[in-house]
């Protein structure tokens, strides 16, 4: 996916970020899912990096829980 944040002039000026999401069973099985997100186009130390690192782990944890259990995480 390609994402170009436009909620503020600083992050908009940093340009788009590309992410590849890979979902697969973990090697050891047991109903565990391996979720990998490869991000490119984001500069280290940028405002975009600062803002993404806050919310993305929560979003990914919720997706992983849904894939493994069929139920969303509790709010």
C-alpha positions as CSV (number, residue, x, y, z in Angstrom):
1,X,0.0,0.0,0.0
2,X,1.1,3.6,-0.5
3,X,0.1,6.2,2.0
4,X,0.6,10.0,1.8
5,X,-0.4,11.8,5.0
6,X,-2.0,15.1,4.3
7,X,-3.2,16.1,7.8
8,X,-0.4,18.8,8.2
9,X,2.1,20.6,6.0
10,X,5.1,19.0,7.6
11,X,4.1,15.4,7.0
12,X,2.5,16.1,3.6
13,X,5.8,17.6,2.5
14,X,7.7,14.4,3.5
15,X,5.9,12.6,0.7
16,X,4.4,9.1,0.5
17,X,5.3,6.0,2.4
18,X,5.0,2.5,1.0
19,X,4.3,-0.5,3.1
20,X,4.2,-4.2,2.2
21,X,2.1,-6.4,4.5
22,X,2.9,-10.1,4.7
23,X,0.6,-12.5,6.7
24,X,1.6,-16.1,7.0
25,X,1.6,-18.9,9.5
26,X,4.6,-18.9,11.9
27,X,7.2,-21.6,11.3
28,X,6.4,-23.4,14.5
29,X,2.7,-23.6,13.7
30,X,0.4,-23.8,16.7
31,X,-2.1,-21.2,15.4
32,X,0.3,-18.4,15.6
33,X,0.5,-15.8,12.7
34,X,3.6,-14.1,11.5
35,X,2.8,-10.5,10.4
36,X,5.6,-8.6,8.7
37,X,5.3,-4.9,7.7
38,X,8.1,-3.6,5.5
39,X,8.1,0.2,5.2
40,X,10.0,2.3,2.7
41,X,10.2,6.0,1.9
42,X,10.2,7.1,5.5
43,X,13.2,9.1,6.7
44,X,14.7,8.2,10.1
45,X,14.0,11.0,12.6
46,X,11.2,12.6,10.4
47,X,7.9,13.8,11.7
48,X,6.2,11.1,9.7
49,X,8.3,8.4,11.6
50,X,7.4,10.0,14.9
51,X,3.7,9.9,14.2
52,X,3.6,6.5,12.7
53,X,5.5,4.8,15.5
54,X,2.9,5.7,18.0
55,X,-0.2,4.1,16.4
56,X,1.0,1.4,14.1
57,X,1.9,-1.2,16.7
58,X,-1.6,-1.0,18.2
59,X,-3.2,-1.4,14.7
60,X,-1.0,-4.3,13.9
61,X,-1.6,-6.1,17.2
62,X,-5.4,-5.8,16.6
63,X,-5.1,-7.3,13.1
64,X,-2.9,-10.1,14.4
65,X,-5.4,-10.9,17.2
66,X,-8.2,-11.0,14.7
67,X,-6.4,-13.3,12.4
68,X,-5.4,-15.7,15.2
69,X,-8.7,-15.8,17.2
70,X,-11.4,-14.5,14.8
71,X,-12.3,-11.9,17.4
72,X,-11.1,-8.3,17.6
73,X,-9.0,-7.0,20.6
74,X,-11.0,-5.5,23.4
75,X,-11.2,-1.7,23.3
